[in-house]
Amino acid sequence: MSPYVNERLALLDKFLQVFQEAAKERDRRQDFGPSPKGAFPTTEPAWVAFERRAMLDAVNLERRVRGLPQITEAQVIRVENQAHGHVDYAHKYALYCAELALGEDRPRP
């Protein structure tokens, strides 16, 4: 297996773990807060924002290590939305975040 594939798989595992750890907070974060600007609905559960922030921070840490510019919350929201509806949502979300960390920003239909 190529080093690139190994790196991608390692990041997939890492981001899946980040997501799963953040998801453990759901029961403690049941209040609602404002959604990101321009989002609908205009409020969202606090656990959604918490998980998104955990993924954003993890991606940006990996990008910093690679000398890549930081990404925005909007980019994480986009890959989060691309993962919606998939039976393997958590894996897709983690994979898409791994791609962001590697500088592969590939919007999907």
Order of alpha helices (4+ residues) and beta strands (2+ residues): alpha-beta-beta-alpha-alpha-alpha
